[in-house]
């Protein structure tokens, strides 16, 4: 008869996610995971598989949380421009509460060139965010808030790239004024 788990699977997955986010994939050992998650090595393997499988599950969990957070933040936003600004500002908020940067961006930088499964997860996450930005731009163009002279597809790529850049930048600076100025400069393109 199979034993029942004596731990909350999602809670320990969140612990693994946070550890990977803080240390990266390569610098996180199995012993680090076992200690941080508070479960036995056998339970880790039985529940999540090997380190790579656990990492992918943690990355997918992070992406889901990020997507929900974005949707929650944008739910009350009445303006396409305000929503796009919110997406950029989310990249630099909560620096004191969470590990620095973004787990998806960290994954792209650390594993994207040599791990196809991680690369696919990053691409899927980025495609969803880019599509969200695209939809906001089209909405803004339809309402007259954003000029139709802008190509919505290319503009969505531009703002998505700006968001990724900000997520990298916060790993190197805590100068919130500098980050705000970068956001303002990016947003100014919508005034043209």
C-alpha positions as CSV (number, residue, x, y, z in Angstrom):
1,X,0.0,0.0,0.0
2,X,1.3,3.5,-1.0
3,X,2.2,5.8,1.8
4,X,0.4,9.2,2.0
5,X,2.5,12.2,1.7
6,X,3.3,13.9,5.0
7,X,3.9,17.3,3.4
8,X,2.0,19.9,1.3
9,X,3.3,19.3,-2.3
10,X,2.6,22.9,-3.4
11,X,4.2,24.4,-0.3
12,X,7.5,22.5,-0.8
13,X,7.4,23.3,-4.5
14,X,7.2,27.0,-3.6
15,X,10.2,26.5,-1.4
16,X,12.2,24.9,-4.2
17,X,11.1,27.7,-6.6
18,X,12.4,30.4,-4.2
19,X,15.7,28.6,-3.7
20,X,16.2,28.2,-7.5
21,X,15.2,31.9,-7.9
22,X,17.8,33.0,-5.3
23,X,20.7,30.7,-6.3
24,X,20.0,29.7,-9.9
25,X,19.8,26.1,-11.2
26,X,23.5,25.3,-11.4
27,X,24.4,26.6,-7.9
28,X,21.5,24.7,-6.2
29,X,22.5,21.3,-5.1
30,X,20.2,18.4,-4.3
31,X,21.3,18.7,-0.7
32,X,20.4,22.4,-0.7
33,X,16.9,21.4,-2.0
34,X,16.4,18.7,0.5
35,X,17.4,21.0,3.4
36,X,15.4,24.0,2.2
37,X,12.3,22.0,1.3
38,X,12.3,20.1,4.5
39,X,11.7,16.7,2.9
40,X,13.7,13.5,2.5
41,X,15.6,13.0,-0.7
42,X,13.5,9.9,-1.5
43,X,10.3,12.0,-1.2
44,X,11.8,14.6,-3.4
45,X,12.5,12.1,-6.2
46,X,9.2,10.3,-5.7
47,X,7.2,13.5,-5.9
48,X,9.1,15.7,-8.3
49,X,11.6,13.5,-10.1
50,X,15.2,14.6,-10.6
51,X,16.5,18.2,-10.2
52,X,15.7,19.1,-13.8
53,X,12.1,18.0,-13.4
54,X,11.7,19.8,-10.1
55,X,13.2,23.0,-11.7
56,X,10.7,22.9,-14.6
57,X,7.8,22.4,-12.2
58,X,9.0,25.3,-10.1
59,X,9.5,27.4,-13.2
60,X,6.0,26.6,-14.4
61,X,4.6,27.4,-11.0
62,X,6.4,30.7,-11.0
63,X,5.1,31.6,-14.5
64,X,1.5,30.8,-13.4
65,X,1.9,33.0,-10.3
66,X,3.3,35.8,-12.5
67,X,0.5,35.5,-14.9
68,X,-2.1,35.7,-12.1
69,X,-0.3,38.6,-10.6
70,X,-0.4,40.5,-13.8
71,X,-4.1,39.8,-14.4
72,X,-4.9,40.8,-10.9
73,X,-3.0,44.1,-11.1
74,X,-4.5,45.0,-14.5
75,X,-8.1,44.1,-13.5
76,X,-9.0,47.6,-12.3
77,X,-6.9,49.4,-14.9
78,X,-9.1,51.5,-17.2
79,X,-6.4,52.7,-19.6
80,X,-4.2,50.7,-22.0
81,X,-1.3,53.1,-21.3
82,X,-1.7,52.7,-17.5
83,X,-1.8,48.9,-17.9
84,X,1.4,48.9,-20.0
85,X,3.0,51.1,-17.4
86,X,1.9,48.7,-14.7
87,X,3.6,45.8,-16.5
88,X,6.8,47.8,-16.6
89,X,6.5,48.9,-13.0
90,X,5.9,45.3,-11.9
91,X,9.3,44.4,-13.1
92,X,10.9,46.7,-10.5
93,X,8.4,46.4,-7.6
94,X,8.9,44.2,-4.5
95,X,12.6,44.2,-4.7
96,X,12.8,43.8,-0.9
97,X,10.3,41.0,-0.6
98,X,11.5,38.5,-3.3
99,X,14.8,37.4,-4.7
100,X,16.3,40.0,-7.1
101,X,15.2,39.7,-10.7
102,X,12.8,37.3,-12.4
103,X,13.0,33.5,-12.4
104,X,12.0,33.4,-16.0
105,X,14.6,35.9,-17.1
106,X,17.2,34.2,-14.9
107,X,16.4,30.9,-16.6
108,X,16.7,32.4,-20.0
109,X,20.2,33.8,-19.2
110,X,21.4,30.7,-17.3
111,X,19.9,27.8,-19.2
112,X,18.3,29.1,-22.4
113,X,21.2,28.4,-24.7
114,X,21.7,24.8,-23.7
115,X,18.5,23.4,-22.1
116,X,15.6,23.0,-24.6
117,X,13.0,22.3,-22.0
118,X,13.8,25.4,-20.0
119,X,14.0,27.4,-23.2
120,X,10.5,26.2,-24.2
121,X,9.1,27.3,-20.8
122,X,10.7,30.7,-21.2
123,X,9.4,31.1,-24.7
124,X,5.9,30.2,-23.7
125,X,5.9,32.6,-20.8
126,X,7.3,35.4,-22.9
127,X,4.7,34.7,-25.7
128,X,1.9,35.1,-23.2
129,X,3.2,38.4,-21.8
130,X,3.9,39.7,-25.3
131,X,0.3,38.8,-26.4
132,X,-1.1,40.5,-23.4
133,X,0.8,43.7,-24.3
134,X,-0.3,43.4,-27.9
135,X,-3.9,43.1,-26.8
136,X,-3.5,46.2,-24.6
137,X,-2.0,48.2,-27.5
138,X,-4.8,47.2,-29.9
139,X,-7.3,48.1,-27.2
140,X,-5.6,51.5,-26.8
141,X,-5.6,52.0,-30.6
142,X,-9.3,51.2,-30.8
143,X,-10.1,53.7,-28.1
144,X,-7.9,56.4,-29.6
145,X,-5.6,56.4,-26.6
146,X,-2.6,55.0,-28.7
147,X,-1.9,56.2,-32.2
148,X,-2.8,53.8,-35.0
149,X,0.4,54.9,-36.7
150,X,2.2,52.4,-34.4
151,X,2.5,48.8,-35.5
152,X,0.9,46.9,-32.6
153,X,3.0,43.8,-33.1
154,X,6.3,45.6,-33.1
155,X,5.3,47.9,-30.3
156,X,4.3,44.9,-28.1
157,X,7.8,43.4,-28.8
158,X,9.4,46.7,-27.8
159,X,7.5,46.9,-24.5
160,X,8.1,43.2,-23.7
161,X,11.8,43.8,-24.4
162,X,11.7,46.8,-22.1
163,X,10.1,44.7,-19.3
164,X,12.8,42.0,-19.7
165,X,15.5,44.7,-19.6
166,X,14.2,46.2,-16.4
167,X,14.1,42.7,-14.8
168,X,17.8,42.4,-15.7
169,X,18.6,46.0,-14.6
170,X,17.3,45.5,-11.1
171,X,19.9,42.8,-10.5
172,X,22.5,45.6,-10.8
173,X,20.9,48.7,-9.3
174,X,18.5,49.6,-6.5
175,X,18.3,53.2,-7.8
176,X,14.5,53.5,-8.0
177,X,14.7,57.0,-9.6
178,X,16.8,55.7,-12.4
179,X,14.4,52.8,-13.0
180,X,11.4,55.2,-12.9
181,X,13.1,57.4,-15.5
182,X,13.7,54.3,-17.7
183,X,10.0,53.5,-17.5
184,X,9.0,57.1,-18.3
185,X,11.3,57.1,-21.3
186,X,9.8,53.8,-22.6
187,X,6.3,55.1,-22.0
188,X,7.0,58.3,-24.0
189,X,7.0,56.4,-27.2
190,X,3.2,56.1,-26.8
191,X,2.9,59.9,-26.9
192,X,4.2,60.1,-30.4
